[in-house]
Amino acid sequence: MFLEFKIINPNIIIMEATIELKKGYGALLFGQTPEQVLGLMGTPDEVEQIGEEMEIPTTVLHYDEQGIALFFETGDQEKLVCINVESKEMTLFGEKIFGKSKKEIETLLKQNSISDIEHDNEEWGEERLGSEDYSIDFYFSDDKLESVTIGR
């Protein structure tokens, strides 16, 4: 598959909004360094440090306009390990998925041989569908998909 890029200015590239399970999102690939991501995305709107009390602290780069949050485990080398996407343009298996219902997402997963589907209600109110085998979680509000979190 070839990725399509649009150059807005010489430093920022807008990429195809395709979720690739266990690989990444468009040109954002798991294992990339913050420097590689900054080269693709430019300066984030916000940088957040979380999990300092845990074994593996995490740096989060927020790109509000693109609806993307990128999670880097800090340690010997920072590497991209998780991506949260809230974009009307995101696609999975060739379909735009933003706003789809839980049933539509579950059907799409099953059609693509993903059967380890978990259902959960988050304490903050969203409903979640997820697959541990494929490191993906779908978050719904009022039965409409609002965001997707993917990991390596």
N, C-alpha and C positions, 0 to 999 in steps of 0.2 A: 504494500500500500504506500502511495506517495503522499506526503504531507503538503498541504497548500499553505503558503504564507502570504500575508499582505503586509507590506512595510508602510507604517504610518509616518515614522521618522527614522533616521538611520539607526537609532538605538533601540527601538521597540518593535517587536514583531507580534502580530496577532495570528494565532495559529488555528488550525482546524480544531473544532470542539469535539473531538472523538475520544471517548473513554475506551482505553485498551486495557482489559483486565490484567492485573499483575505487571503491567508495563508502564502505564502512565496516562497522560491526557494530552493529546496533540503532540507537540514537541517536548513537553515536560515528561521526562523519563525518570523512573525510580533509580536512585543511585547517583543522580547528578549532584554536583556541588552547588552551594549558594552562588558562587561566581558564574557557573554555567547558566543557572537560572536567571541571574541578574542580566546576563548578556542577552537572553531571550526576552525577558519581561520588562527590564528597566527597573527603576527604583520603586519599591513597594510603598503603599500608602501607610502601612504600619508594620513595625517589627515587634513581636511579642515573645517573651521568654516564659515558658511554662514548664512545670514538672521539676523545678529545682530540687524539690524534696525527694524526687524519685532517683533511681539509679541512672536513668538516661534522660537528662534534661533535653528539652526540645525548643528549637527556634521556629517561630511561625511567621511567614511573610504573607501579608494580606494585600491583595490586589482587588480593591472594591469595585472598580468599574468593570473588570472582567469577571467578577464574582468567584474569585479563586483564593483559597488559603492553602499555602504550601508548608508542610511540616518537615523539618530537618532534625534528625537526632544528632545531638552534639556529643562529641567524644573525641577520639583521636582524629577522625575526619568527619566533617558534617556531610551527610548524604540525604537526599530527598527520599522520604519513606512513606508519606501520606499526602493526599490531595483532597481538599474539599471543594466541590464545585456547586455554584448556585447560578446557572446560566440557562437562559431560554434556548440557547443554541446547542447545548450538549446533546451528543448522540451516543447511543450504545447499540451495537449490532445493526448499524445503518439507520436507526430510527431516532428522531428527536423524542426525548423522553420527559422534558420539563412539563409539569402539569398533568401527567398521566396518573391514573388511579392505581391503587395497590394491586387490584386485580389485573390491570393491563401490564404492569411491571412484572408481576409474578408469571403471567402467561409468556411474556417476552423471555424471561429467564428460562422457563421450562422448555420453550421452543429451541433454546440454544444450549440444551443439556445441562442446565444448572438446576439441581434438585434439592440441594441442602439449604432450603430457604427457611430462615428463622423469622418469627414475628415477635415484636416487642413494643411496649409503650414506654417512652422515655419520661423521666420524672418532670421534664420541662414542658411536656404536653404533646410532642410530636410522636407519631407512630413510625416504627422502623421495620423495614424488611431488610434482611441481610443474608449473605453467604460467607461463611467463614472460609470455606475452601477457596473462594475466589477473592477474598479480602475486599468486599464491597458492601456498603450499607446505603440504603435509600431512606430518606426522611420525608414524611408526609404531614401535611396540615390540612384538615378538612378533606381528606382522601385525595389530595393533589400533591404530586411530587414537587418538593421545594429544593432539595439538595441531595447530593451524592458524595459519599466519602469512599475513596479507593486507596488501597495500600498495596504494598509489594508482596 
